[in-house]
Amino acid sequence: ATVSEPAQKCCTEHIQPFLASILEELMGPVSSGFTEVRSLFDKEVNEIIQDFQKTNDITKLKENVDQLTNLPFNSVKMEPCYLKVNHLQELLQDLKSRFKIYHIDFVIQRTQNFMQEVQ
């Protein structure tokens, strides 16, 4: 009871007013990363479709679809997506000093993991 009121006041005065702007600032790189994931997936699917239209090879189509399912684990193809999210590093450094947010690498890693799961 003695801690609750001061803690609530501190959050209300020193954290809550900044939450919307922090979220907006962080969503830029996150959105860019997921947009890049969507573009990569679209590109890969379109290539599979074009290849199949040219060859009508069912075996090759199955191989290509199998490769598509492994796309999230293809670090070379996913690199541009990850790079978009790496901009969080700079943004989170500022938040780290202002709000004592630690484990910045964990936030970036989890975001990249979610990008893989979306694929």
Buried (B, 14 or more C-beta within 10 A) or exposed (E): EEEEEEEEEEEEEEEEEEEEEBEEBBEEBBEBBBEBBBEBBEEBBEEBEEBBEEEEEEEBBEEBEEEBEEBBEBEEBBEEBBEBBEBBEEBBEEBEEEEEBEEBEEBBEEBBEBBBEEB
